[in-house]
Amino acid sequence: QVQLVESGGGLVQAGGSLRLSCAASGLTFSAYAMGWFRQAPGKEREFVAHIGWSGGRIYYADSVKGRFTISRDNAKNTMYLQMNSLKPEDTALYYCAADRRAGSYVPTTPREYNYWGQGTQVTVSS
């Protein structure tokens, strides 16, 4: 049974930082590309960042480029999202997702991912 468990969310002031983690089990983590998405109340789930199975193919949404950093540790079956210079508009439920697709394509829509976590809440106060 595949499980993705996010952690590290919380309440932070604008300009602050948080580091999210996504711990994976039940799959060969190093064979999956991974992504982060977020969903604010009343809005659709949106792409945040993607990382390939070996740590390459890193891609960010324009809204987070230069502020967020995605990384992974295949030895620990864990992916991370370092979020700096947080803004109130970053407030959302953050999800990690796994993509078993091979190749150079970078999926940026939710339906292209195979497995999802339950999410961790990030709230940025102004």
Disulfide bonds with the S-S distance in Angstrom:
Cys22-Cys96 2.10
